[in-house]
Amino acid sequence: MRRMLFSFVLFLVVILLANVVPEALAVSKPTSTTLKKVRAAGTVSCGVDTEEPEWTLADAHGNHSALDSDICKAVAVAVLGADAKATIKYFRDEASSLAALKSGAIDLLATASVNFRNDNGSFSFARPIFYDFQGFLVDKSSGITSPKDFAGKKVCFLTGTEIEAQVNNYMEREKINFLRAPFSEEGEMEAALVTGNCAAITADVSQLAYERIAFKHLAPKYVIMPDVVANDPLAPAVRADDPQWRAIIDWTMQALIQAEELGVTQSNVKEMRKSDDIVIRRLLGAHRGWGQFLGLDDEWAGRAIEAVGNYGELFGRDLGSGSAMKLDRGVNNLRNHGGLMFSDPIR
């Protein structure tokens, strides 16, 4: 009888712990110094790269400031409330924006290249929010459908850059005997492609899409090939000495991706809060107590989604079919659609 009573009490305890709000399970953690600073200032100071090629040849990305600005906005409303505004500071290249982040002049750099050089102990990255990669821009009418078709043909690139080294390595690895066409000025390189003096331009696809805009009415004639010369992912960056702030930024990005996975959109957040799906309820704060693990309230993710939309809406508007860049989703699609995007579980 005593054993049965003990088993019954243990059963009740297990049921209670399974249904209790997560406050009872929370682990005390230090308050982020950056979060304190942001709340005191009433704004998130957020860096955005404009990636001006005439300013520096060091960066391979195109101007993705629309995406960066939306990332800044999502973080601001998640942390400070629905009416919050980010204070955006623009930089001409990645080097100067990372220097500003390191010095404390900004709280967050919306996107930076995740690579060996940048991951040097000074910075910490959230999950990649855009998988950029080096590819090729070609004329649709050229008949080129594979990098193998570049044998004996000129491929344009900006000289003295990582792009040059990577395309040389790629062509050597693939045993493609192409003709190198180095340029020091972007406009001249674009003209060489349009006039047929080059079979292709190689750069990161965000840069190729940005260059294609300059072709104006001729832009629809040119297509970015899906072949990957080298990977160059972009992710939000913070200083490495504040892990809680990094977690806030990372989970804000994850929330936008999970929203797309679950069918939560910018317009249906309020309705979806009524869902019986426990995953949706945790994401949108209907199941209470989860925001505290980040030092935020429970509606942080819902506010971010309402402000900028889910990841698919964000990509389409800023980089994809709804933007001037017209980039295909490709590897930036959800994992169940053949891409690399998926979210970690909130549990």
C-alpha angles and dihedrals in degrees: 000000000000090000091051091050091050091049091050093050091048089051091053091050092051091050091048094051092047092055102034118107112263092252088088090056098042120125117220110244134178117268114252113252089212092051090052090050093048093049092048091050094042091225143069113240102218130184122221125189118219091189098216107194093198088058097051139354092206095092122070099191126098124234105291096163093133090062091044093050091052090050089053090050094048092052093046095054093041091055104031108024142270096299096046121126128205118227101230120206117192125217130189095222143009096255094061093044092051090049089054091050093049092050093050094247088126131029096213139015105215094215136000135166112273101221143128094267095053096040092071102130096273095083139042124203134215118219114298110273096187125029102210119181140178112262143145134274114208140170109261090223093055093085091232110142102152137032086246086072090067091075106127092003132110119253116194124220140155108265125234093029137111086251090067094050093046097050090048091051092046095050092047092049092049091043093237113154099210131164115250116228109184121190132185095197124058097212093055090049092052090049090052091057095046092049092048095248089123127040092212147354118230122206138113109310092242088058092045091051090049092049091049090060088065090061088070110185090011093056095094089061092068129074133190111231117228094228113118118224094173138343121248110172123187125215138166111271131208135170113285095232097073112062094171092057089048089052091052092052093044095049092046088058091045090051092057090051094045090050090060091047090053098041094250110149137182090262102043103046094109093049093045091055085074092059121122090217106113092210092055091044092054092046094051098038098249087121100060132227105038100102092065091072087070095036090253136111121263097259096059096108095042090054092051092051092047090050101050108004129240121310094270091052090046094050094044094050099042105030110003140059094320093054135069089249094064095199119175115238091237110146089002090070122104115279092248088057095051099271137109100249119111135135131234115242123265099227 
